[in-house]
Amino acid sequence: MGTTQLESVPEPKYWHLKTVLTEALDSEFSVGEILPNERDLAARFGVARATLRQALEQLELEGRLQRRRGVGTTVAPPRMGVSVGSEQHAWPGGPDDAWHAVDCRLEVPPAALAEPLVTGSDEAVHVVRRSRVSRGQPVASELLYVPSASVPDLSGIDAPSGAARARAVLRELQHLELERQENAVELGSAGAAEARELDRLPGAPVLVVTTRYIARGRTAAASVATYRADTCRLTFGDLGGVEIHHGPERQAS
């Protein structure tokens, strides 16, 4: 790595340093490679370590870098797209679904979902918890809320709890004819439970995708999927559902 001194610029030093570091990531480092320590980087760019830390924190927030305890700062893999489409739709748990069923419990849904699910304020529904892993790291978690009326034959299935019960609920949903699904996306911050599942600190930025599955003219199920904002990006097109996909392989995202 050569030496690059920062000249006087109108934007904050750390922001200009971020641009310089980005160019170095694209040209000198490969995905997963460990960056030099802060002392060496600060000396190379002629900045204080506090300025360097600000630039590194910004690059981590943007998903360019990953800080791993006991390892150091590494170049992150390319961001994965969260594709939200409008033409093709499918129930969760179908053959092309890459989510993994974790658990299923009977719980009262949040008030914001109870109304579209047409349930009473204290009526419990099946809550299927699922997770998504990509490149060996957790990238998303999901809670799928399914009223008993949507899976009436579930009572005859001997799968009382856990992943087996979750898979049984998903199989029963396939018996309904899905008319359409509606997606809403917003930026949020990870609560304690989401942070633990996604291996992030509480308050870390996340993308929250809420989906309503419509069958027989009503909301037959609703899901709230939480994606790590540092590893995902939104893409819009004609593909249906919500999926994670990889971009082309390259040195740095």
SEBAZA-156430 format. One record per residue (C-alpha): residue number from 1; x, y, z. Coordinates in steps of 0.05 Angstrom, whole numbers, m for minus. Each point is the difference from the previous one (the first is absolute). Example, Ala and Ser with C-alpha at 12.3 -4.5 7.8 and 13.67 -1.06 7.14 Angstrom:
SEBAZA-156430
<1,<246,m90,156>>
<2,<27,69,m13>>
***
This chain:
SEBAZA-156430
<1,<0,0,0>>
<2,<28,68,m20>>
<3,<m4,63,42>>
<4,<m58,48,m12>>
<5,<m2,65,40>>
<6,<m65,37,6>>
<7,<m3,70,m28>>
<8,<m44,56,26>>
<9,<m72,m15,m22>>
<10,<m67,32,15>>
<11,<m33,m63,28>>
<12,<20,m30,68>>
<13,<66,m36,m1>>
<14,<m31,m67,19>>
<15,<m48,4,m59>>
<16,<55,13,m50>>
<17,<40,m55,33>>
<18,<m59,m47,m11>>
<19,<3,14,m74>>
<20,<74,m14,m2>>
<21,<m9,m64,39>>
<22,<m56,m22,m47>>
<23,<47,7,m59>>
<24,<52,m42,37>>
<25,<m51,m54,16>>
<26,<m20,m4,m73>>
<27,<71,m4,m27>>
<28,<43,m32,54>>
<29,<m41,m47,42>>
<30,<m42,m62,m10>>
<31,<m63,m21,37>>
<32,<17,m26,69>>
<33,<69,29,2>>
<34,<22,32,66>>
<35,<18,74,m2>>
<36,<64,26,32>>
<37,<m8,23,72>>
<38,<m24,70,16>>
<39,<69,26,17>>
<40,<28,m19,m67>>
<41,<m60,26,m39>>
<42,<1,66,37>>
<43,<74,8,m16>>
<44,<m11,m16,m73>>
<45,<m53,52,m9>>
<46,<29,52,47>>
<47,<m61,6,45>>
<48,<m16,m8,73>>
<49,<m26,m68,22>>
<50,<m66,33,21>>
<51,<m10,23,m72>>
<52,<18,m69,m26>>
<53,<m50,m32,47>>
<54,<m56,46,m25>>
<55,<15,m21,m72>>
<56,<3,m73,18>>
<57,<m66,4,38>>
<58,<m33,33,m60>>
<59,<25,m55,m47>>
<60,<m25,m53,49>>
<61,<m68,33,2>>
<62,<m2,m1,m77>>
<63,<17,m74,0>>
<64,<70,8,m30>>
<65,<37,m25,61>>
<66,<m14,m49,56>>
<67,<31,5,69>>
<68,<8,m68,32>>
<69,<22,m7,72>>
<70,<65,m37,5>>
<71,<12,5,m75>>
<72,<2,73,m19>>
<73,<m31,41,m56>>
<74,<m13,m39,m64>>
<75,<m27,17,m69>>
<76,<m73,m18,m3>>
<77,<m30,m43,m56>>
<78,<m45,33,m51>>
<79,<m67,24,26>>
<80,<m58,m47,m12>>
<81,<m64,26,m33>>
<82,<m67,m2,34>>
<83,<m44,m6,m61>>
<84,<m71,25,9>>
<85,<m41,m14,m61>>
<86,<m73,3,m20>>
<87,<m18,m51,m53>>
<88,<15,m70,25>>
<89,<m20,m22,69>>
<90,<9,m61,43>>
<91,<m15,m24,70>>
<92,<59,m3,48>>
<93,<28,m70,6>>
<94,<m5,m17,m74>>
<95,<52,m41,m37>>
<96,<42,61,m19>>
<97,<m2,31,69>>
<98,<69,5,32>>
<99,<m25,18,70>>
<100,<9,m51,56>>
<101,<m56,m15,49>>
<102,<23,7,72>>
<103,<m61,m1,45>>
<104,<m76,8,5>>
<105,<m40,25,59>>
<106,<m71,24,14>>
<107,<4,74,17>>
<108,<m43,62,m4>>
<109,<25,42,m60>>
<110,<19,73,6>>
<111,<m59,48,m4>>
<112,<23,25,m68>>
<113,<m8,m70,m29>>
<114,<m61,m23,39>>
<115,<m46,46,m40>>
<116,<20,m23,m70>>
<117,<1,m72,24>>
<118,<m72,10,25>>
<119,<15,m28,69>>
<120,<m23,23,68>>
<121,<45,41,44>>
<122,<16,m60,43>>
<123,<m6,m56,m52>>
<124,<63,m41,m9>>
<125,<26,m19,m69>>
<126,<55,m46,m25>>
<127,<66,38,1>>
<128,<52,m33,m44>>
<129,<72,23,12>>
<130,<48,m8,m59>>
<131,<71,20,m14>>
<132,<43,12,m62>>
<133,<75,m12,m5>>
<134,<45,20,m58>>
<135,<75,m11,m7>>
<136,<m1,m31,69>>
<137,<m28,61,36>>
<138,<m71,17,23>>
<139,<m31,53,m45>>
<140,<m73,0,18>>
<141,<m52,m25,49>>
<142,<m75,m5,m10>>
<143,<m64,m7,41>>
<144,<m58,m28,m40>>
<145,<m69,9,31>>
<146,<m53,m51,m22>>
<147,<m71,m1,29>>
<148,<m30,m68,15>>
<149,<m54,13,m52>>
<150,<54,m1,m54>>
<151,<24,m70,20>>
<152,<m63,m35,25>>
<153,<28,m71,m10>>
<154,<61,13,43>>
<155,<m33,m28,63>>
<156,<5,m70,m29>>
<157,<75,4,m11>>
<158,<44,m30,54>>
<159,<53,54,4>>
<160,<m10,36,66>>
<161,<56,50,m2>>
<162,<68,20,m27>>
<163,<24,m2,m72>>
<164,<m45,m59,m17>>
<165,<m62,40,20>>
<166,<26,60,m41>>
<167,<8,m43,m62>>
<168,<m69,m29,10>>
<169,<m31,70,2>>
<170,<38,19,m64>>
<171,<m24,m64,m35>>
<172,<m72,14,18>>
<173,<4,71,m28>>
<174,<16,m30,m68>>
<175,<m71,m27,m3>>
<176,<m28,71,m7>>
<177,<m2,35,m67>>
<178,<44,62,7>>
<179,<m32,59,m35>>
<180,<55,51,12>>
<181,<49,27,50>>
<182,<14,71,22>>
<183,<69,22,25>>
<184,<20,61,40>>
<185,<73,18,15>>
<186,<27,47,53>>
<187,<66,14,34>>
<188,<3,m19,74>>
<189,<48,m17,56>>
<190,<12,m69,29>>
<191,<m33,m16,66>>
<192,<33,m47,50>>
<193,<m31,m63,m31>>
<194,<16,19,m72>>
<195,<70,22,18>>
<196,<14,m67,33>>
<197,<m26,m40,m60>>
<198,<37,43,m51>>
<199,<65,4,40>>
<200,<m3,76,5>>
<201,<m2,50,56>>
<202,<m68,26,23>>
<203,<m17,62,m39>>
<204,<36,m22,m63>>
<205,<m35,22,m64>>
<206,<m46,m51,m32>>
<207,<m49,m4,m58>>
<208,<m69,m22,22>>
<209,<m44,m32,m54>>
<210,<m73,m12,19>>
<211,<m39,m45,m47>>
<212,<m74,m15,m1>>
<213,<m22,m64,m36>>
<214,<m71,7,m28>>
<215,<m45,m61,m12>>
<216,<m75,m5,m5>>
<217,<m4,76,3>>
<218,<33,6,68>>
<219,<69,1,32>>
<220,<14,m73,11>>
<221,<70,12,29>>
<222,<48,56,14>>
<223,<75,1,9>>
<224,<51,49,28>>
<225,<70,m14,m26>>
<226,<60,37,28>>
<227,<62,5,m45>>
<228,<69,24,20>>
<229,<7,68,m34>>
<230,<75,m6,m4>>
<231,<m4,m62,m44>>
<232,<m63,12,m41>>
<233,<m25,50,m51>>
<234,<m69,10,m30>>
<235,<m13,m19,m72>>
<236,<m64,10,m38>>
<237,<m24,m39,m60>>
<238,<m51,m49,m27>>
<239,<21,m59,43>>
<240,<m48,m17,55>>
<241,<10,m14,73>>
<242,<58,21,43>>
<243,<66,m35,m12>>
<244,<74,9,12>>
<245,<46,m7,m59>>
<246,<74,11,m12>>
<247,<29,49,m49>>
<248,<58,m19,m45>>
<249,<64,m19,35>>
<250,<49,57,6>>
<251,<56,23,45>>
<252,<m40,46,45>>
<253,<m73,20,6>>
***
